Amino acid sequence: MRTVLILNPTAGLSAFAEPQVNTPGSNEEIILTSLRSYGIEPEVWYTTLEDAGEGLATKASDEHVDLMIAAGGDGTVHAVASGLIKRESRLGIIPLGTMNNLARSLGIPNAVEEACALIGTGETHAIDVGKINGQVFIEVAGIGLEAALFPAGEAIKKLNIVSTVRGVIRGLFTLLSYKPTKLKISFDEVQKHSYEAIQVTICNAPYYGAHFKIAPEAIMDDGLLDVVIYRRFSKREYIQHAISISQGRRVFQPKIRHRRVRTLHVSTDHPVEIQADGLPHGHTPASIEIMPGALRVCVAAAKAPGLQEAVQEEKNTKLYTSS
């Protein structure tokens, strides 16, 4: 079995990264030693500023590599995964980044040795992938305020104090000046609704951002997207809601609308920012769809937070119908 380890040598170098016992330099040695104990001898390819992993993954898949292991943060994992959509190659994940949301959703442990053990002994499972205006996303796509805030969030994560301060100032300015938008949304090509909303979040996974769990019931293998509409939120309500979900609570959800759909189309009265897995992706209008089972991933044999159990098969066809 040919295996390629796609390693981000700078993963985890952020003031907000989860604590890492190992240095970036020692991670490679520990990963290789751990994988070898399971009979896996990978080739090591490194990400660069020019290629965050998608090009490397596509190249390896074209060469019929069976197992691709992404070692890095969510950005690295997403990039590698993007190169494996609807391909036979399997994706293994070793989380080394700031938030590691995809690993958290799939029940992959943060400890390097444990993540390697899962790759060596776990199962291969097909998960869904979202697509917004042709751009794939594994976790979440967003339209509106959250997309406008993401550049500030990326600046805050950097180790440079000047960048962090600028990010905070930019984020506060964006938050305070942002105005709700009039939207028209078509669900599954038949249901159309009008909203005034500050944000629309389309979830394929339960976790994103700073471990936000906006749609805790989101399942990554049910063939459906969870759509959360922030209907007529004030800025105060938005902040209170963010604090609530960051603490794992769901008690403050004024005017939230939640639907589970396969496709949706969003149009707005003026162009509004779009993000896909934390990367800017133009402006509205937006067409979004789910690609069921489009990515093969190594997961634990036990149920992960973002995967359904066999006894929950009825959730595959259950739709939320609140408008």
Summary of the structure (lengths in Angstrom):
residues: 323
radius of gyration: 19.4
end to end distance: 49.7
largest distance: 57.5
contacts: 1099
relative contact order: 0.16
helix: 29%
strand: 32%
